[in-house]
């Protein structure tokens, strides 16, 4: 089967944002399933504020908390994660992200990858690639891409570690 979910929501955000721009909209926030394009300011004249969710292992998916809040007037951002979509095999929790190199679910401690890029579709694709690669390879990849930055949330024992690319929100 072919699954375009690694870029579909990001692409849809770009299409909606471009349509709004063509209609003369200068202040916009498009959010499709957590993939975001924003420009300009909100109705209070302030930068838009968007959040990065804190990964929580909650079977209901209802418990939500923000790890980070970002204020910006120009941003294309996408987040991929393995903490909400998974399946259980025996006593093991398995990621929904499949490593195309092996054909099996990824096995690493990266829980969430948020990427900012020149388009939301690009950010969406890169966030998914980060989830396949794991934190070390993902950070190395993002550091080589001039228009992309990442915010990675990694499980480390009983805590969360935050790793960002060198130009994250600079």
RASUL-V98044 format. One record per helix or strand of 2 or more residues. SS is the DSSP state (@ for helix, = for strand). FROM is the first residue (numbers start at 1). LEN is the number of residues. Records with the same first field share a line. If there is no record, write none. Layout:
# RASUL-V98044
SS=FROM-LEN / FROM-LEN
This chain:
# RASUL-V98044
@=8-15 / 120-14 / 135-9
==28-5 / 35-5 / 47-7 / 66-7 / 74-8 / 86-4 / 92-4 / 98-2 / 104-2 / 110-7 / 149-8 / 159-6
